């Protein structure tokens, strides 16, 4: 058999293997060895394969010169073609996904979120991308959510219950089945009685509460969480009594258990709610804890983390600690702290001496105020922030405050005021020892400002400000910044 010379177009690695099999008489395993040698550009192995390929092709009736030319083409292709074929494939996929994201953004992002729903870091990144592209991600809801993320229309996506930590596919399947068979859940007790208790255990229900999946039924998450045990216990009682009594003997017409009441609890603060969301979802969903601190920090934090830029002088930054990782060095343990303020994230390097001195408040989800140097990181292409001083909120207030001004009138009890401040006074005259206190006093005939002595300097702790606000009223307690 004699083949006429012709042009050979080598498209991918599979065609290289086919040519080795058909023309060179290679086995499938031998053709794969040739592919590997080409891909890794191993000259010694390629030289061995050249002889084997030409010899095999001659046995197939191919002219030796043509067989050599074919192998030369294959070898040349290996120099750039493998990478080029991969690049072409990736480019095609990139084009397809870009088109889908541009024209079917809601469906595309729902599918992308569902594909990585067990990786909370990726879900967080893609959730932020949805917001940046004008998509609304509706919160998880036991009465509307499915296991996966679902596109509702061109602009809205419903959060998937399967992406909540501690749930699982079997538990969510039970919830969806109960909802399809009996309609929407009307209460926590109705929910607990209708789902399969073998799949939907206490951990699952608590995760759903923390994520806000019951908010449409009852938005008091603290009370819901405190009531989970009671609800599951009543559900067990209903199950045990099912053979002896009608379920409707135990439940009223609205799916409520007779005698069942929600456990009383103090509502979570916005920060507490966000911290519980992070436990269940892996990130802050309905807001950012920093928003609760922003008004208090506005007096001395002037730069958002998204706008941080290299500076020759130290700058003041603030954010909530998202994550901490430590590393041992010759000088001891140092930390790398990821700070977030809702606008962006930066990583702060804290060397061992500073880390050891401030360990008590270097914890996840705590507010941190940093004085540090910001420079360009040539290795990563981003920013490098090295901390010089660290403060928690009360320490930062004390550092920057000019004074604590209290307004009171003739009816105020001065002894009560001093009793409140006494536990927070710090003897000394340096700035670090406390903040000066100024009392604006007035009665029916006169008014004056009184600066308390050095012995009454205070540390501006949250509890102190809360107690003073409770005593005097919020409008009569003010931290004055420099």
N, C-alpha and C positions, 0 to 999 in steps of 0.2 A: 504494500500500500504506500503510495507516494502522495504527500500533501503539497499543494501549490502554496508558495509563500503568500501570506495575507496579513492584514493588520489585526492585531490582537488588542482588545481593550480590556484591561483588568480593572474591575470595579471594586471588589472587596476581597477580604481574606478567604471567603468561601469559594470564590472563583479560583483563587490560587490553589486551593486544595483539590478542586475539581480537575484543573489542568494537570496537577501532579498525578492524580489517579488515572485520568484518561490517556494523557500523552506519555507520562513518565512511568506508568505501570506501578505506581505506589499503592500500598494498602492505605486504608483510611487512617490507621494509626501513624503510618509513615508520613502521609500528607500533612497530618497535624504537627508532626515534628518539624517538617519543613516550614510550616506557617510560624511556629514559635521561633525558629532560627531567624526567619526574616524579620519578624516583629521585634526581636531583641538585637538585630543587626550583629549577629555573631559571625565574624568573617571565617573562622576556622571551620565551623559547622557548615557554612554556606559553600565553602570549597568542596567539602565531602559530598554535599547534596548535588553540586553541579555535575560531578562525574556520574552519580547514580541516576540523575534525571536524564542526562544525555544518553546513557547506556540503555535505560528503560525505554526511552522514546525511539531509539534505533530499532530495538526489538519489536516495537509497535509499527515499524515501517516508516518512521519519520526520518527525513534527511538529517544527517548529523549537524550540518551547518545551520539548518533551520531550528533544530532542537536547541543548539547553543544560543541562537538569537532569542528564542522564546524564554530560555532561562535568564538571559541578560535582561529582558524586559521585566520579568518577574522580580529580579534582583533590584532593578532600578525603581520599580514600583514600591518595593519594601522601604526604600529610603524616605519616601514622603507619602505614599498612597494610603497606608494604613491610617495615619493621622488625618489625612485629607478625607478619607471615607467616613471616619468618625465625626469629623467636623461637619461634613455635609449632613449626616444623619441628625446631629444635635441642632444644626441650624434649621432643619425641617421641623423638628419637634418644637423648637423655640418659636418658629413662625406660627405653627398650629396653635400652640398655647397662647401666644400673644393675640391671635385672632379671636380665640374663644374668650379671653379675658376682656377684649375690647367690645365684643358684640353680645356676649352672653355672660357678663361678669358675675351675676348672682349664682347661676348654675355652676360656673367654673370654680368659683371660690368655695361654694358649698362642697363640691367634690374634692377639692384640694384639702380643705379642712378635715373632711371625713377620712381622707387617705392617711393623714398623720394625726388622727384624733387622740392617740395615746401618748404623743410627745408634746407635753404642755408648752415647752419652749417654742416649738414650731407653730402650735396653735396660737400662741400669743403673738408671734411675728405676723402670721397670716391675718389674725384678727385686726391688728394695727393696720395692715395693708388694706383690709376691707374699709376701715374707717377713712383712711387717706384717699380712697377711691370713691367715696360717696355712698358706700353700702352700709345699711343698718343691720347689725346682728342683734336680733331679738333675744332676750334672756331665756335660759332653759325654763320649761314649764311642763309640769306633769300632765296638764290637760291638752297640750298642743304639740310638744316636742316628740320627735321620733328618736330612734337609736342614733342615727347619723344626722349631720347637718342637712337641712332641707331648704332649697330656695322657695320662697313664697311668691315672689314676683321679681321684676327686674331690679329692684332696689333693696329687697329684704331677704334675710336668711334667718331661719330659726335654729338656735343652738341645739346641738345633739346631746341627749342625755347620756349617751355612751362616753362622751368626753369628760364627764364628771368623775373625779377620782373615787375609787372604791365602789363603783356600781357594777359593771359587767353586763354582758349581752343577755344572759338569762334573766337577770333582774329587770332590765328594761323591757324585754319581750313580755314578761309577766304584766308589767305596768300598762303597756300598750294594749295587750289582749283584754285586760280588765276594763280599760277605757272604751274599747270598741264594743264590748259586750254590754256594759252597764251604763255607758255615757260618762260625762265629765265627773270627776271627783268633786265632792262638795266640802270636804273637810279632811283634816289629818286622820280623824277616826274612821271616816268613810273609806279613805285610801287604804288604811291599815287592814280593814276587814275584807277588802275586795281583792287585794293582790296575793300572790303565792308567798306565804311567809318563809318557805324554804329557800326561795331565791332572793326575796326582798327582806333582808335582815336589818337590824338596828343600824349597822354601819352604813348601809345603802341609804336609809331614810335620812340619817343625820347629814350625809353628804349632799343629798338633794335639798335639804333645808338650808345648809350653809351656802349652796350655790344660788339660792333664790328661786328654786323650782316650784315652791308653794306660794310665792308672793301673790299670785292672782287670786288665791283662795283666802290667804291670811298673810298680811305683810309684817306681822310681828315675829320676826325670825327668832328672837331670844325665847319667846314663849313657846314657839313651835318646837325648838330644839329641846327645851325642858320637858315638853309633853310627849316626846317620842316614846319613852319607856312606857308611859301610861297607855298610849294609843295601841302599842303592840301587845301589851298585856290584855287589854280589853278585846283585841282581835283574837287572841288565843282563847279567851273565855267564850267568845262567840262561836269559834270553831268547835270547842269541846261540847257546847250546848246544842249544836246543830242537829244532833240525832234525837234530842229530847224535846226541843222547842223550835217553833218557827223562828227563822231569823228575824222576822218582823216583830216578834215579841221582845227582841233585844234592841232593835233599831227602830227609830221613828220613820215617818214617811220621807224625811229629808236626808236619810243616811247618817243621822247622828245617833250615837250610842246613848241610851238613857243614863243619866247621871254623869256623863262624861263632860268634863270641863277642862279648858286649857290651863296649864300651870302658870301661875302669875310670875312674871319676871320683868326686870328692868330692861327697857328697850336698849338695843345696842347703839352706841354712838356711830356716826358715819365711819370713823376709823375702824372700830371693832367690826362693823359689817364688812368692810373691805378686806380686813385680815382674814375673816372667815371665808370670804369668797376665794381668797388666794389658797386657802387650805383645800378647797373643793375643786377649783378650776386650774390652779397653778399660777394664776396672775390676778391682778385687780381688774374686775370686769366693769362695774358700774361707776367707777371714778378712780381717783388716786388719793391715798392717804395724805399726800403732801398738800392737797387742797385745803385740808382742815388746819394746817399750820401756816398757810400762805399769809393770812392777814397779820399774824404775829411776827412773821419774818420780814415783812415788807419794809420795816424800819431800817434794816441793815443788809439784807440780801438783795442786790440790785440786778444780778445776772442770772437768767434761766440757764439750766444745763445745756439746752439745745443751742445756746448762743455763746458758749464758752469758747474763748480763743486764746492762743499763746500770749503771754504777758511777761514783761520784764520784772514786774513787781508782783508780790503775792496777792492773790485774790480770795475773796470770801465766797464759798459755795455752800449750798445746802440741798439735801435730798433725803429720801427714805432709803435705808439700806435694803437692797433687793437680794443681794447674795454676798457671801464672804468666803474667800478661799485663802488658806495660809500656806506658807512655804518656809522651810528651815534654811537659814543662811549661817554663815560663820559667826555672825553676831547675835544669832537667836532667831526666833520666829517672827516673820513679817507677814502682813496681810494685804490682800488686794480686795478692795471693797467696791462693789457695783452700787452706785447711787442713782436714784431716779427721782424726778420731780414732776412727772406727767408730761413734760415737754421733750425730755431726752434722757440719756443715760451716759454716765462717765465712770471710768474705773480709777480709783484713788489708791496709790501705793502708800502704805503705812509701815514705816520701818520699826524695828523691834522695840526700841525704847519707848516710842510713842504708843505702840500697840499695847505693850505691857502696862503702861500708865493709865490706859483708858478702857481696859477690857470690860469693865462692868456695864458699859452702855454700847459696846460694839456688837450688836446682835441684829439679826434680820428683822425687818419691819420697824426698826427704831429710827427716829429722826437723827440726822447727823449734820453738824455744821463744821465746815472744814476751812481752815486757812491754808492755802497751798500754792505751789508754783505750777503753772501750766506751760508746757512746752510741746513742740512738735515731736512726735515719735517717728523717726525715720524708718524704723524697722516695720511697724505696722501701717504707717501712713496716717494714723489717727493722732490723738492727743495723749500726752502723758501728764498726769497730775500727781504730784508728790506732796503729801500732807506735812505741814509744819506744826499746826495746832489743831486739836479736835475738841468739840464741845457737844454736849447734849442740849436740849432746848433750854432748860433752866440755866445752864452755864452760859449759853450764848446770850440769853436775855441779860444776865448779870454783867457780862462782858461789855455789852453795847449800850446798856441803859444809862441815861443821865441821872434819872431818879425814878422812884415809885411815888406817884402823887395820889394821895387819898383825900377825898372831900367829905367833910362831915359837918353836922350842925350841932346845935346845943343839946339835942336829944340823944346824940350818940354817946355810947358808954366808952370812955377812953380806956378804962381798965380792961374791958373786953377786947378792944382793939390791940392793946399791947400783949394780952395773953395769946391772941392769934399769931402775932408776929414773933413772939419769944422763941419758939423752937427753930426758927429760920434765921435768927440773928447770928452774925459771925464777928467776933471781936477782931479788930485790926483796921488799918487805914489804907491798905493797898487795894487796887481795883479788884483783884481776885477775891478779896475777902467779903465782898457784898455790894449791894446797891443802896445808895442813900435814899432815905424816906422823907418826903415832904408832905405835911398835913395842911390842907386848906380848911381852916376852921371858920365857921360863921355862926352867929346867933342873931337875935332880933335887933341888936344895936350895933354890931361891929363884925368885921371879918379880918383875917390875917393868914399869912402862910408861915408855918413853923417847920424849920429844918431840924429833924431829930439828930441827935449826936452820933458820933462814930460807932458807939456801942450798939446802935440800933440799925446798922446796915444789915440788909437781909439778902438771902439767896432767893432768887425769883422762881421758886418751885411752883409747879402747877397747883399743888394742894394749897399753898399759901394764897395764890390769886383766887382760887375757887372759894376759899373760906372768907377772904376779904370781900369778894363779890356778894356772897351770901349775907354778909353782915351789913354792908353799905349800899349794895346795888351796883350793877355793872357800870352805870354811868358815872359812878364816883370812884372807880379804880382805874388808873391809867398808868401804863409804863411809858415814860418819856424817853425817847432815844436821842442820842447826840446828833 
